[in-house]
């Protein structure tokens, strides 16, 4: 069976349109994925931390880095636009941080501090309909703080009234020390009184 030429042309255009739509949508999920590598993996205070982005396409419009769970103007660290003479534009979350952006999407945080810990997110705009995203958790350790003794350890005792000390029990067979003044020690036994003292009915 021979397909008419007009039908073949219509079929070819439909197939081309379907392939174009598929090509536009696939990179968002399966074709490409960003990955952030931390160097070093466990940064310490005052170390330089490199967040290396892998999987960046050859061409893109801009790069945005954020610090926080949400991605908006208040959490934006900087925007990197490769076409500009000064491509990096700092955002509200930059504050006093020393961060340098690179054309490959990576960023370098100089002299990282424990306050820099948190969720770092990158968003790379390929075109108005396609943005690639990735995030990673950063925890900056403070070795000096980890070695600090617990609160109260090594502090001198606070002066105050002495607490009463419990009397130790005598071991079996031990004799009690004599009481001062010639008084007989209390051993828990009852001693008879001399004649003529106390109740006469008991001692005659």
C-alpha positions as CSV (number, residue, x, y, z in Angstrom):
1,X,0.0,0.0,0.0
2,X,1.4,3.3,-1.0
3,X,1.1,6.3,1.4
4,X,0.2,9.6,-0.4
5,X,2.9,12.2,-0.5
6,X,0.8,14.7,1.5
7,X,0.2,12.1,4.3
8,X,3.9,11.3,4.4
9,X,4.8,15.0,4.8
10,X,2.3,15.4,7.6
11,X,3.6,12.3,9.4
12,X,7.2,13.5,9.1
13,X,6.3,16.9,10.6
14,X,4.5,15.3,13.5
15,X,7.4,13.0,14.2
16,X,9.9,15.9,14.1
17,X,7.7,17.9,16.5
18,X,7.5,14.9,18.9
19,X,11.2,14.4,18.8
20,X,11.8,18.1,19.5
21,X,9.5,18.1,22.5
22,X,11.2,15.0,23.9
23,X,14.6,16.6,23.4
24,X,13.6,19.7,25.4
25,X,12.1,17.8,28.3
26,X,14.6,14.9,28.8
27,X,17.5,17.0,30.1
28,X,15.4,18.1,33.1
29,X,15.3,14.5,34.4
30,X,17.3,11.8,32.8
31,X,19.9,13.2,30.5
32,X,21.8,15.5,32.8
33,X,22.2,15.8,36.6
34,X,24.3,18.1,38.7
35,X,26.5,16.9,41.5
36,X,28.4,19.0,44.2
37,X,31.6,17.6,45.5
38,X,33.0,19.1,48.8
39,X,36.8,19.6,49.0
40,X,37.6,18.8,51.7
41,X,34.7,16.6,52.6
42,X,34.8,17.7,56.3
43,X,36.1,21.2,56.4
44,X,37.4,22.8,59.6
45,X,37.5,26.3,60.8
46,X,39.6,28.7,58.7
47,X,40.1,26.2,55.9
48,X,39.2,27.0,52.3
49,X,36.2,25.0,51.1
50,X,35.7,24.3,47.4
51,X,32.2,23.3,46.2
52,X,32.9,21.7,42.8
53,X,29.9,21.3,40.5
54,X,30.0,18.4,38.1
55,X,27.7,17.9,35.1
56,X,27.4,21.5,34.0
57,X,26.6,21.9,30.3
58,X,28.9,23.8,28.0
59,X,26.5,26.7,27.6
60,X,24.2,28.3,30.1
61,X,22.8,31.7,31.0
62,X,23.7,32.2,34.7
63,X,24.5,30.5,38.0
64,X,22.9,31.2,41.3
65,X,24.2,30.0,44.7
66,X,22.1,29.9,47.8
67,X,22.6,29.2,51.5
68,X,19.5,27.8,53.1
69,X,16.6,25.4,52.6
70,X,14.8,27.9,50.4
71,X,16.0,29.5,47.2
72,X,15.0,33.2,47.0
73,X,16.6,36.7,47.2
74,X,17.2,36.5,50.9
75,X,19.3,33.3,50.7
76,X,21.2,34.1,47.5
77,X,24.9,34.2,48.0
78,X,25.8,35.4,44.5
79,X,24.9,35.3,40.8
80,X,27.5,34.4,38.1
81,X,26.8,35.6,34.6
82,X,29.7,34.6,32.3
83,X,28.9,37.2,29.6
84,X,29.5,40.1,31.9
85,X,32.9,41.8,32.3
86,X,32.4,41.4,36.1
87,X,30.5,38.2,36.1
88,X,29.9,37.8,39.9
89,X,27.2,39.8,41.6
90,X,26.9,39.3,45.4
91,X,23.5,38.7,47.0
92,X,21.9,39.4,50.4
93,X,23.3,36.2,52.0
94,X,26.9,37.0,51.1
95,X,27.4,39.4,54.1
96,X,31.1,39.2,55.2
97,X,31.8,35.9,53.5
98,X,34.7,35.7,51.1
99,X,33.4,33.6,48.1
100,X,34.6,33.4,44.6
101,X,32.6,31.9,41.7
102,X,34.0,30.1,38.7
103,X,32.8,29.8,35.1
104,X,32.2,26.0,35.6
105,X,29.6,26.6,38.3
106,X,31.9,25.9,41.3
107,X,32.5,28.2,44.2
108,X,35.3,28.7,46.7
109,X,34.6,29.7,50.3
110,X,37.8,31.2,51.9
111,X,38.5,30.8,55.6
112,X,35.2,28.9,56.4
113,X,33.7,29.4,59.8
114,X,31.3,27.3,61.8
115,X,28.6,29.9,61.1
116,X,29.0,29.0,57.4
117,X,27.5,25.6,58.0
118,X,24.2,24.8,56.3
119,X,22.5,23.8,53.0
120,X,24.2,25.1,49.9
121,X,22.2,25.0,46.7
122,X,23.2,25.9,43.1
123,X,20.8,26.6,40.3
124,X,22.1,26.9,36.7
125,X,19.8,28.4,34.2
126,X,20.2,26.8,30.8
127,X,17.3,28.6,29.1
128,X,14.1,30.2,30.4
129,X,12.3,26.8,30.5
130,X,15.2,24.7,32.0
131,X,17.1,25.2,35.2
132,X,19.4,22.5,36.7
133,X,19.7,22.3,40.5
134,X,21.8,20.6,43.1
135,X,22.4,20.9,46.9
136,X,24.7,19.7,49.6
137,X,25.1,19.9,53.4
138,X,28.2,21.6,54.8
139,X,29.3,21.3,58.4
140,X,32.4,23.4,59.4
141,X,34.0,21.9,62.5
142,X,35.8,23.9,65.2
143,X,38.7,21.8,66.7
144,X,39.4,24.3,69.5
145,X,35.8,24.1,70.7
146,X,35.8,20.3,70.6
147,X,38.8,20.3,73.0
148,X,37.3,22.8,75.5
149,X,36.5,21.1,78.9
150,X,32.9,20.9,79.9
151,X,31.4,23.8,82.0
152,X,32.4,23.5,85.6
153,X,35.3,21.2,85.1
154,X,38.6,22.3,86.7
155,X,36.9,25.2,88.6
156,X,37.8,25.7,92.3
157,X,35.2,24.7,94.8
158,X,32.9,27.4,96.0
159,X,33.5,28.3,99.8
160,X,30.6,27.5,102.1
161,X,29.6,25.7,105.3
162,X,31.0,22.2,105.6
163,X,28.6,19.4,105.1
164,X,28.2,16.9,107.9
165,X,30.0,13.7,107.4
166,X,28.3,10.4,108.3
167,X,29.9,8.4,111.1
168,X,31.5,5.2,109.8
169,X,30.3,1.9,111.1
170,X,32.8,-0.1,113.2
171,X,34.0,-3.3,111.8
172,X,33.1,-6.6,113.5
173,X,35.2,-7.1,116.7
174,X,36.6,-3.6,116.9
175,X,36.5,-1.7,120.2
176,X,35.1,1.8,120.3
177,X,37.4,4.7,121.2
178,X,37.0,6.0,124.8
179,X,34.8,9.1,125.0
180,X,36.3,12.3,126.4
181,X,35.8,13.0,130.2
182,X,35.9,9.4,131.3
183,X,32.4,8.8,130.1
184,X,31.6,5.3,129.0
185,X,30.9,5.0,125.3
186,X,27.4,4.2,124.0
187,X,27.6,0.6,122.6
188,X,23.9,-0.1,122.5
189,X,24.0,-2.4,125.7
190,X,22.2,-1.6,129.0
191,X,24.5,-1.4,132.1
192,X,23.2,-2.0,135.7
193,X,23.2,1.0,138.0
194,X,25.0,0.9,141.4
195,X,23.0,0.0,144.5
196,X,21.2,3.0,146.1
197,X,20.6,4.8,142.8
198,X,17.7,4.8,140.6
199,X,14.6,2.7,141.3
200,X,15.0,0.5,144.4
201,X,12.5,-1.9,143.2
202,X,14.7,-3.0,140.3
203,X,18.0,-3.4,142.2
204,X,16.7,-4.2,145.7
